[in-house]
Amino acid sequence: MPGPIALVRPVPDCFDRALVREGSPVIDTDVARAQHLEYCRHLAGAGYQVQIVPADEAHPDCVFIEDTAVVIGDTALITRPGAVGRRGEIEPVAEALSRYFRTTRVVAPGTIDGGDVLIVGGMVYVGRSQRTNEAGIEQLRAVAAEERLETTVVAVHDALHLKSAALPIDEGTLVVTRDAVDEHAFNGLHILYEADEERHRFSALPLRDGRVMVTASAPVTSSLVARAGHETVAIDVSQIQAADGGLTCMSILL
Ligand code: CIR
């Protein structure tokens, strides 16, 4: 496999029709596109070769490529997204990943969104959420076991996905939103808490150059990350967040 790769999907013109959990925010597609480009620029700056899977105008949420596949060791598990309308997003991502990995698929009645899968400290954590069900979790567990990894289930109470509310900033530390997920499951990991006044605004993506990309909308929480010894790079992804996305969801890092 050539150098580190970031698989991304551009913001489609129909992005203003992306799924949202609550309310009906007005989403500015042009601003979202500029924010996504800035995100890609930072990935490239950190040393990733940014590979583009074309946007799909039939799928407003296609920019959230993370939800369509989970890479565990040598295997790419192609998901079956919990939102029926997102299931048509998977094929081009499966095709791109099949160049580098053995692929296997989540099958009905299982559902998994990649945003519910967190691999940190040698453990696979999977959120049981509105999008990821027990059948999907068992299929993930089987793939993880083949890759000699254990799986721990984490109940998600107040978040779209596990990684909306539990973000790794390094191999031993998570930033967690209080009362959003069953954080007792993260036995052995060091936990920092998202500042209450920034609830659901913090997201993070550790980069291969050692820096941690963070959301500009959560400066107080980001300062905790800096205090924990990490150089942070803050980016504004307001329109991505308006569609319930964060920083992990816009790429699959290989
Ligand atoms: C959705 O509801 O599916 C999208 N609007 C947001 C998905 C965000 N994905 C992620 O954080 N992994």
py3Dmol code that shows the C-alpha trace and the ligand (Angstrom):
import py3Dmol

protein = """\
ATOM      1  CA  MET A   1       0.000   0.000   0.000  1.00  0.00           C
ATOM      2  CA  PRO A   2       1.430   3.445  -0.872  1.00  0.00           C
ATOM      3  CA  GLY A   3       2.127   5.890   1.992  1.00  0.00           C
ATOM      4  CA  PRO A   4      -0.537   7.002   4.461  1.00  0.00           C
ATOM      5  CA  ILE A   5      -3.781   7.675   2.642  1.00  0.00           C
ATOM      6  CA  ALA A   6      -6.816   9.749   3.618  1.00  0.00           C
ATOM      7  CA  LEU A   7      -9.895   8.660   1.714  1.00  0.00           C
ATOM      8  CA  VAL A   8     -12.368  11.560   1.463  1.00  0.00           C
ATOM      9  CA  ARG A   9     -15.559  12.428  -0.399  1.00  0.00           C
ATOM     10  CA  PRO A  10     -16.362  16.013  -1.412  1.00  0.00           C
ATOM     11  CA  VAL A  11     -19.440  17.895  -0.226  1.00  0.00           C
ATOM     12  CA  PRO A  12     -22.251  17.330  -2.771  1.00  0.00           C
ATOM     13  CA  ASP A  13     -24.468  20.186  -4.013  1.00  0.00           C
ATOM     14  CA  CYS A  14     -27.410  18.653  -2.115  1.00  0.00           C
ATOM     15  CA  PHE A  15     -25.581  18.815   1.240  1.00  0.00           C
ATOM     16  CA  ASP A  16     -28.204  21.192   2.652  1.00  0.00           C
ATOM     17  CA  ARG A  17     -30.545  18.176   2.704  1.00  0.00           C
ATOM     18  CA  ALA A  18     -28.240  16.155   4.980  1.00  0.00           C
ATOM     19  CA  LEU A  19     -29.886  14.261   7.851  1.00  0.00           C
ATOM     20  CA  VAL A  20     -30.036  16.139  11.144  1.00  0.00           C
ATOM     21  CA  ARG A  21     -30.895  14.801  14.584  1.00  0.00           C
ATOM     22  CA  GLU A  22     -32.724  17.828  15.931  1.00  0.00           C
ATOM     23  CA  GLY A  23     -34.371  20.899  14.463  1.00  0.00           C
ATOM     24  CA  SER A  24     -33.863  22.061  10.903  1.00  0.00           C
ATOM     25  CA  PRO A  25     -30.697  24.153  10.745  1.00  0.00           C
ATOM     26  CA  VAL A  26     -30.011  26.110   7.586  1.00  0.00           C
ATOM     27  CA  ILE A  27     -26.885  24.556   6.119  1.00  0.00           C
ATOM     28  CA  ASP A  28     -24.710  26.587   3.764  1.00  0.00           C
ATOM     29  CA  THR A  29     -23.327  24.133   1.211  1.00  0.00           C
ATOM     30  CA  ASP A  30     -20.725  26.537  -0.194  1.00  0.00           C
ATOM     31  CA  VAL A  31     -19.318  27.241   3.247  1.00  0.00           C
ATOM     32  CA  ALA A  32     -19.370  23.507   4.034  1.00  0.00           C
ATOM     33  CA  ARG A  33     -17.408  22.877   0.851  1.00  0.00           C
ATOM     34  CA  ALA A  34     -14.795  25.484   1.739  1.00  0.00           C
ATOM     35  CA  GLN A  35     -14.509  24.001   5.243  1.00  0.00           C
ATOM     36  CA  HIS A  36     -14.100  20.515   3.794  1.00  0.00           C
ATOM     37  CA  LEU A  37     -11.344  21.746   1.476  1.00  0.00           C
ATOM     38  CA  GLU A  38      -9.547  23.272   4.438  1.00  0.00           C
ATOM     39  CA  TYR A  39      -9.858  19.931   6.265  1.00  0.00           C
ATOM     40  CA  CYS A  40      -8.319  18.142   3.266  1.00  0.00           C
ATOM     41  CA  ARG A  41      -5.545  20.732   3.094  1.00  0.00           C
ATOM     42  CA  HIS A  42      -4.630  19.986   6.709  1.00  0.00           C
ATOM     43  CA  LEU A  43      -4.640  16.249   6.046  1.00  0.00           C
ATOM     44  CA  ALA A  44      -2.279  16.772   3.132  1.00  0.00           C
ATOM     45  CA  GLY A  45      -0.129  19.069   5.281  1.00  0.00           C
ATOM     46  CA  ALA A  46       0.150  16.320   7.882  1.00  0.00           C
ATOM     47  CA  GLY A  47       1.519  13.942   5.258  1.00  0.00           C
ATOM     48  CA  TYR A  48      -1.536  12.074   4.005  1.00  0.00           C
ATOM     49  CA  GLN A  49      -2.053  11.387   0.336  1.00  0.00           C
ATOM     50  CA  VAL A  50      -5.642  12.600  -0.025  1.00  0.00           C
ATOM     51  CA  GLN A  51      -7.604  10.266  -2.323  1.00  0.00           C
ATOM     52  CA  ILE A  52     -11.012  11.356  -3.490  1.00  0.00           C
ATOM     53  CA  VAL A  53     -14.037   9.156  -3.948  1.00  0.00           C
ATOM     54  CA  PRO A  54     -16.364  11.287  -6.119  1.00  0.00           C
ATOM     55  CA  ALA A  55     -19.333  12.943  -4.407  1.00  0.00           C
ATOM     56  CA  ASP A  56     -22.741  11.408  -5.038  1.00  0.00           C
ATOM     57  CA  GLU A  57     -25.534  13.884  -5.751  1.00  0.00           C
ATOM     58  CA  ALA A  58     -28.151  11.302  -4.750  1.00  0.00           C
ATOM     59  CA  HIS A  59     -26.703  11.149  -1.229  1.00  0.00           C
ATOM     60  CA  PRO A  60     -26.487  14.416   0.738  1.00  0.00           C
ATOM     61  CA  ASP A  61     -24.495  12.753   3.555  1.00  0.00           C
ATOM     62  CA  CYS A  62     -21.850  11.115   1.344  1.00  0.00           C
ATOM     63  CA  VAL A  63     -19.149  13.484   2.662  1.00  0.00           C
ATOM     64  CA  PHE A  64     -19.383  11.518   5.943  1.00  0.00           C
ATOM     65  CA  ILE A  65     -17.361   8.697   4.425  1.00  0.00           C
ATOM     66  CA  GLU A  66     -16.322   7.298   7.808  1.00  0.00           C
ATOM     67  CA  ASP A  67     -19.763   5.751   8.257  1.00  0.00           C
ATOM     68  CA  THR A  68     -19.436   3.472   5.236  1.00  0.00           C
ATOM     69  CA  ALA A  69     -16.432   1.355   6.225  1.00  0.00           C
ATOM     70  CA  VAL A  70     -14.309   0.309   9.183  1.00  0.00           C
ATOM     71  CA  VAL A  71     -10.718  -0.772   8.651  1.00  0.00           C
ATOM     72  CA  ILE A  72      -9.516  -3.315  11.198  1.00  0.00           C
ATOM     73  CA  GLY A  73      -6.060  -4.699  10.577  1.00  0.00           C
ATOM     74  CA  ASP A  74      -6.009  -6.176   7.078  1.00  0.00           C
ATOM     75  CA  THR A  75      -9.778  -6.104   6.681  1.00  0.00           C
ATOM     76  CA  ALA A  76     -12.146  -3.387   5.514  1.00  0.00           C
ATOM     77  CA  LEU A  77     -15.609  -4.054   6.894  1.00  0.00           C
ATOM     78  CA  ILE A  78     -18.077  -2.373   4.554  1.00  0.00           C
ATOM     79  CA  THR A  79     -20.959  -1.235   6.709  1.00  0.00           C
ATOM     80  CA  ARG A  80     -24.705  -1.268   6.308  1.00  0.00           C
ATOM     81  CA  PRO A  81     -25.614   2.228   7.533  1.00  0.00           C
ATOM     82  CA  GLY A  82     -28.413   2.504  10.051  1.00  0.00           C
ATOM     83  CA  ALA A  83     -30.152   5.247   8.060  1.00  0.00           C
ATOM     84  CA  VAL A  84     -31.812   3.497   5.105  1.00  0.00           C
ATOM     85  CA  GLY A  85     -31.259   6.519   2.864  1.00  0.00           C
ATOM     86  CA  ARG A  86     -27.481   6.265   3.337  1.00  0.00           C
ATOM     87  CA  ARG A  87     -27.097   2.648   2.220  1.00  0.00           C
ATOM     88  CA  GLY A  88     -26.463   3.666  -1.382  1.00  0.00           C
ATOM     89  CA  GLU A  89     -23.229   5.387  -0.318  1.00  0.00           C
ATOM     90  CA  ILE A  90     -21.183   2.263   0.234  1.00  0.00           C
ATOM     91  CA  GLU A  91     -20.256   0.848  -3.202  1.00  0.00           C
ATOM     92  CA  PRO A  92     -17.663   3.390  -4.408  1.00  0.00           C
ATOM     93  CA  VAL A  93     -16.011   3.313  -0.990  1.00  0.00           C
ATOM     94  CA  ALA A  94     -15.931  -0.494  -1.024  1.00  0.00           C
ATOM     95  CA  GLU A  95     -14.342  -0.374  -4.440  1.00  0.00           C
ATOM     96  CA  ALA A  96     -11.676   2.123  -3.332  1.00  0.00           C
ATOM     97  CA  LEU A  97     -10.823   0.073  -0.237  1.00  0.00           C
ATOM     98  CA  SER A  98     -10.694  -3.215  -2.139  1.00  0.00           C
ATOM     99  CA  ARG A  99      -7.469  -1.957  -3.741  1.00  0.00           C
ATOM    100  CA  TYR A 100      -5.742  -2.198  -0.378  1.00  0.00           C
ATOM    101  CA  PHE A 101      -7.728  -4.563   1.864  1.00  0.00           C
ATOM    102  CA  ARG A 102      -9.682  -7.765   1.978  1.00  0.00           C
ATOM    103  CA  THR A 103     -13.273  -6.525   2.157  1.00  0.00           C
ATOM    104  CA  THR A 104     -16.177  -8.083   3.962  1.00  0.00           C
ATOM    105  CA  ARG A 105     -19.694  -6.743   4.444  1.00  0.00           C
ATOM    106  CA  VAL A 106     -22.196  -6.187   7.193  1.00  0.00           C
ATOM    107  CA  VAL A 107     -25.354  -8.036   6.160  1.00  0.00           C
ATOM    108  CA  ALA A 108     -29.030  -7.639   7.145  1.00  0.00           C
ATOM    109  CA  PRO A 109     -30.416  -7.398   9.715  1.00  0.00           C
ATOM    110  CA  GLY A 110     -27.146  -5.904  10.974  1.00  0.00           C
ATOM    111  CA  THR A 111     -26.549  -2.173  10.839  1.00  0.00           C
ATOM    112  CA  ILE A 112     -23.368  -0.293  11.669  1.00  0.00           C
ATOM    113  CA  ASP A 113     -22.267   3.278  11.082  1.00  0.00           C
ATOM    114  CA  GLY A 114     -18.491   3.677  11.108  1.00  0.00           C
ATOM    115  CA  GLY A 115     -18.945   6.658  13.428  1.00  0.00           C
ATOM    116  CA  ASP A 116     -19.843   4.141  16.116  1.00  0.00           C
ATOM    117  CA  VAL A 117     -16.544   2.294  15.917  1.00  0.00           C
ATOM    118  CA  LEU A 118     -13.582   3.522  17.872  1.00  0.00           C
ATOM    119  CA  ILE A 119     -10.290   1.615  17.840  1.00  0.00           C
ATOM    120  CA  VAL A 120      -7.916   2.770  20.522  1.00  0.00           C
ATOM    121  CA  GLY A 121      -5.366   1.163  22.827  1.00  0.00           C
ATOM    122  CA  GLY A 122      -5.704  -2.167  20.998  1.00  0.00           C
ATOM    123  CA  MET A 123      -9.448  -2.433  21.695  1.00  0.00           C
ATOM    124  CA  VAL A 124     -12.426  -2.067  19.370  1.00  0.00           C
ATOM    125  CA  TYR A 125     -15.194  -0.060  21.040  1.00  0.00           C
ATOM    126  CA  VAL A 126     -18.555  -0.053  19.338  1.00  0.00           C
ATOM    127  CA  GLY A 127     -21.477   2.205  20.172  1.00  0.00           C
ATOM    128  CA  ARG A 128     -24.930   0.689  20.490  1.00  0.00           C
ATOM    129  CA  SER A 129     -26.808   3.626  19.046  1.00  0.00           C
ATOM    130  CA  GLN A 130     -29.766   4.588  16.900  1.00  0.00           C
ATOM    131  CA  ARG A 131     -27.648   3.573  13.904  1.00  0.00           C
ATOM    132  CA  THR A 132     -25.772   0.468  15.091  1.00  0.00           C
ATOM    133  CA  ASN A 133     -27.707  -2.585  16.280  1.00  0.00           C
ATOM    134  CA  GLU A 134     -26.876  -5.854  18.064  1.00  0.00           C
ATOM    135  CA  ALA A 135     -26.690  -7.882  14.850  1.00  0.00           C
ATOM    136  CA  GLY A 136     -24.228  -5.403  13.394  1.00  0.00           C
ATOM    137  CA  ILE A 137     -22.192  -5.437  16.586  1.00  0.00           C
ATOM    138  CA  GLU A 138     -21.898  -9.246  16.473  1.00  0.00           C
ATOM    139  CA  GLN A 139     -20.678  -9.102  12.875  1.00  0.00           C
ATOM    140  CA  LEU A 140     -18.104  -6.486  13.818  1.00  0.00           C
ATOM    141  CA  ARG A 141     -17.024  -8.580  16.806  1.00  0.00           C
ATOM    142  CA  ALA A 142     -16.381 -11.564  14.502  1.00  0.00           C
ATOM    143  CA  VAL A 143     -14.215  -9.501  12.133  1.00  0.00           C
ATOM    144  CA  ALA A 144     -12.298  -7.965  15.043  1.00  0.00           C
ATOM    145  CA  ALA A 145     -11.693 -11.435  16.506  1.00  0.00           C
ATOM    146  CA  GLU A 146     -10.212 -12.582  13.186  1.00  0.00           C
ATOM    147  CA  GLU A 147      -7.837  -9.649  13.532  1.00  0.00           C
ATOM    148  CA  ARG A 148      -7.158 -10.723  17.154  1.00  0.00           C
ATOM    149  CA  LEU A 149      -8.872  -7.736  18.702  1.00  0.00           C
ATOM    150  CA  GLU A 150     -11.491  -7.731  21.432  1.00  0.00           C
ATOM    151  CA  THR A 151     -14.692  -5.715  21.130  1.00  0.00           C
ATOM    152  CA  THR A 152     -16.353  -3.728  23.902  1.00  0.00           C
ATOM    153  CA  VAL A 153     -19.898  -2.399  23.515  1.00  0.00           C
ATOM    154  CA  VAL A 154     -20.621   1.145  24.691  1.00  0.00           C
ATOM    155  CA  ALA A 155     -24.218   2.329  25.088  1.00  0.00           C
ATOM    156  CA  VAL A 156     -24.825   5.669  23.374  1.00  0.00           C
ATOM    157  CA  HIS A 157     -27.531   7.727  25.140  1.00  0.00           C
ATOM    158  CA  ASP A 158     -27.263  11.287  23.933  1.00  0.00           C
ATOM    159  CA  ALA A 159     -25.294  11.447  20.703  1.00  0.00           C
ATOM    160  CA  LEU A 160     -25.687  10.383  17.108  1.00  0.00           C
ATOM    161  CA  HIS A 161     -22.636   8.123  17.201  1.00  0.00           C
ATOM    162  CA  LEU A 162     -20.089   6.923  19.731  1.00  0.00           C
ATOM    163  CA  LYS A 163     -17.483   9.195  18.144  1.00  0.00           C
ATOM    164  CA  SER A 164     -19.808  12.177  18.429  1.00  0.00           C
ATOM    165  CA  ALA A 165     -19.178  11.956  22.171  1.00  0.00           C
ATOM    166  CA  ALA A 166     -15.933  10.010  22.729  1.00  0.00           C
ATOM    167  CA  LEU A 167     -12.913  11.198  20.789  1.00  0.00           C
ATOM    168  CA  PRO A 168      -9.461   9.668  21.110  1.00  0.00           C
ATOM    169  CA  ILE A 169      -6.672  12.219  21.159  1.00  0.00           C
ATOM    170  CA  ASP A 170      -3.929   9.589  21.533  1.00  0.00           C
ATOM    171  CA  GLU A 171      -3.681   5.847  22.210  1.00  0.00           C
ATOM    172  CA  GLY A 172      -4.544   6.253  25.889  1.00  0.00           C
ATOM    173  CA  THR A 173      -6.812   9.280  26.177  1.00  0.00           C
ATOM    174  CA  LEU A 174     -10.386  10.104  25.215  1.00  0.00           C
ATOM    175  CA  VAL A 175     -12.337  13.337  25.381  1.00  0.00           C
ATOM    176  CA  VAL A 176     -15.865  12.419  26.450  1.00  0.00           C
ATOM    177  CA  THR A 177     -19.155  14.326  26.574  1.00  0.00           C
ATOM    178  CA  ARG A 178     -20.699  13.833  30.031  1.00  0.00           C
ATOM    179  CA  ASP A 179     -23.809  11.625  30.262  1.00  0.00           C
ATOM    180  CA  ALA A 180     -23.800  10.940  26.530  1.00  0.00           C
ATOM    181  CA  VAL A 181     -22.233   7.452  26.432  1.00  0.00           C
ATOM    182  CA  ASP A 182     -21.595   4.732  29.005  1.00  0.00           C
ATOM    183  CA  GLU A 183     -18.049   5.845  29.733  1.00  0.00           C
ATOM    184  CA  HIS A 184     -17.482   3.052  32.307  1.00  0.00           C
ATOM    185  CA  ALA A 185     -16.823   0.857  29.299  1.00  0.00           C
ATOM    186  CA  PHE A 186     -13.563   2.747  28.724  1.00  0.00           C
ATOM    187  CA  ASN A 187     -11.830   0.986  31.559  1.00  0.00           C
ATOM    188  CA  GLY A 188      -8.118   1.829  31.619  1.00  0.00           C
ATOM    189  CA  LEU A 189      -8.263   4.824  29.308  1.00  0.00           C
ATOM    190  CA  HIS A 190      -7.639   8.309  30.638  1.00  0.00           C
ATOM    191  CA  ILE A 191     -10.730  10.491  30.252  1.00  0.00           C
ATOM    192  CA  LEU A 192     -10.941  14.240  29.793  1.00  0.00           C
ATOM    193  CA  TYR A 193     -14.386  15.848  29.738  1.00  0.00           C
ATOM    194  CA  GLU A 194     -15.762  18.184  27.124  1.00  0.00           C
ATOM    195  CA  ALA A 195     -16.527  21.552  28.722  1.00  0.00           C
ATOM    196  CA  ASP A 196     -20.261  21.712  29.557  1.00  0.00           C
ATOM    197  CA  GLU A 197     -20.681  25.031  27.775  1.00  0.00           C
ATOM    198  CA  GLU A 198     -19.294  23.397  24.605  1.00  0.00           C
ATOM    199  CA  ARG A 199     -21.514  20.309  24.773  1.00  0.00           C
ATOM    200  CA  HIS A 200     -21.445  18.416  21.447  1.00  0.00           C
ATOM    201  CA  ARG A 201     -19.176  21.013  19.871  1.00  0.00           C
ATOM    202  CA  PHE A 202     -15.820  19.318  20.416  1.00  0.00           C
ATOM    203  CA  SER A 203     -14.433  16.891  17.883  1.00  0.00           C
ATOM    204  CA  ALA A 204     -10.859  15.760  17.302  1.00  0.00           C
ATOM    205  CA  LEU A 205      -8.740  13.859  14.843  1.00  0.00           C
ATOM    206  CA  PRO A 206      -5.199  12.834  15.801  1.00  0.00           C
ATOM    207  CA  LEU A 207      -2.900  13.330  12.809  1.00  0.00           C
ATOM    208  CA  ARG A 208       0.049  11.162  11.906  1.00  0.00           C
ATOM    209  CA  ASP A 209       2.471  14.046  12.469  1.00  0.00           C
ATOM    210  CA  GLY A 210       1.544  14.056  16.185  1.00  0.00           C
ATOM    211  CA  ARG A 211      -0.758  17.088  16.117  1.00  0.00           C
ATOM    212  CA  VAL A 212      -4.427  16.834  16.972  1.00  0.00           C
ATOM    213  CA  MET A 213      -6.969  18.520  14.711  1.00  0.00           C
ATOM    214  CA  VAL A 214      -9.744  20.052  16.843  1.00  0.00           C
ATOM    215  CA  THR A 215     -12.943  21.987  16.204  1.00  0.00           C
ATOM    216  CA  ALA A 216     -12.618  25.770  16.466  1.00  0.00           C
ATOM    217  CA  SER A 217     -16.070  25.838  18.096  1.00  0.00           C
ATOM    218  CA  ALA A 218     -14.716  24.237  21.293  1.00  0.00           C
ATOM    219  CA  PRO A 219     -11.718  26.299  22.438  1.00  0.00           C
ATOM    220  CA  VAL A 220     -12.072  25.514  26.152  1.00  0.00           C
ATOM    221  CA  THR A 221     -12.064  21.759  25.586  1.00  0.00           C
ATOM    222  CA  SER A 222      -9.268  22.105  23.056  1.00  0.00           C
ATOM    223  CA  SER A 223      -7.148  23.835  25.679  1.00  0.00           C
ATOM    224  CA  LEU A 224      -7.454  20.646  27.792  1.00  0.00           C
ATOM    225  CA  VAL A 225      -6.024  18.712  24.878  1.00  0.00           C
ATOM    226  CA  ALA A 226      -3.146  21.183  24.633  1.00  0.00           C
ATOM    227  CA  ARG A 227      -2.594  20.950  28.393  1.00  0.00           C
ATOM    228  CA  ALA A 228      -2.365  17.168  28.017  1.00  0.00           C
ATOM    229  CA  GLY A 229       0.705  17.819  25.882  1.00  0.00           C
ATOM    230  CA  HIS A 230      -0.647  17.860  22.341  1.00  0.00           C
ATOM    231  CA  GLU A 231      -0.103  20.480  19.687  1.00  0.00           C
ATOM    232  CA  THR A 232      -3.563  21.306  18.378  1.00  0.00           C
ATOM    233  CA  VAL A 233      -4.692  22.690  15.050  1.00  0.00           C
ATOM    234  CA  ALA A 234      -8.159  24.206  15.203  1.00  0.00           C
ATOM    235  CA  ILE A 235     -10.383  24.287  12.147  1.00  0.00           C
ATOM    236  CA  ASP A 236     -13.820  25.777  11.617  1.00  0.00           C
ATOM    237  CA  VAL A 237     -16.271  23.111  10.469  1.00  0.00           C
ATOM    238  CA  SER A 238     -19.461  24.865  11.556  1.00  0.00           C
ATOM    239  CA  GLN A 239     -21.506  23.725   8.545  1.00  0.00           C
ATOM    240  CA  ILE A 240     -20.295  20.137   8.873  1.00  0.00           C
ATOM    241  CA  GLN A 241     -21.310  20.247  12.539  1.00  0.00           C
ATOM    242  CA  ALA A 242     -24.695  21.705  11.553  1.00  0.00           C
ATOM    243  CA  ALA A 243     -25.266  18.374   9.767  1.00  0.00           C
ATOM    244  CA  ASP A 244     -24.186  16.438  12.895  1.00  0.00           C
ATOM    245  CA  GLY A 245     -20.710  15.695  11.576  1.00  0.00           C
ATOM    246  CA  GLY A 246     -17.354  16.073  13.292  1.00  0.00           C
ATOM    247  CA  LEU A 247     -13.711  15.684  12.324  1.00  0.00           C
ATOM    248  CA  THR A 248     -13.396  11.901  12.221  1.00  0.00           C
ATOM    249  CA  CYS A 249     -16.382  11.430   9.947  1.00  0.00           C
ATOM    250  CA  MET A 250     -14.987  13.132   6.845  1.00  0.00           C
ATOM    251  CA  SER A 251     -12.166  10.679   6.184  1.00  0.00           C
ATOM    252  CA  ILE A 252     -11.017   7.097   6.413  1.00  0.00           C
ATOM    253  CA  LEU A 253      -7.334   7.180   7.328  1.00  0.00           C
ATOM    254  CA  LEU A 254      -5.293   4.264   6.022  1.00  0.00           C
TER     255      LEU A 254
END
"""
ligand_1 = """\
12
CIR
C -26.116 11.531 9.474
O -27.056 11.828 10.200
O -25.896 10.386 9.124
C -25.189 12.634 9.001
N -25.943 13.835 8.859
C -24.051 12.853 9.975
C -23.111 11.706 10.029
C -21.895 12.000 10.831
N -21.047 10.881 10.848
C -20.124 10.676 11.763
O -19.961 11.458 12.672
N -19.408 9.562 11.673
"""
view = py3Dmol.view(width=600, height=400)
view.addModel(protein, "pdb")
view.setStyle({"model": 0}, {"cartoon": {"style": "trace"}})
view.addModel(ligand_1, "xyz")
view.setStyle({"model": 1}, {"stick": {}})
view.zoomTo()
view.show()
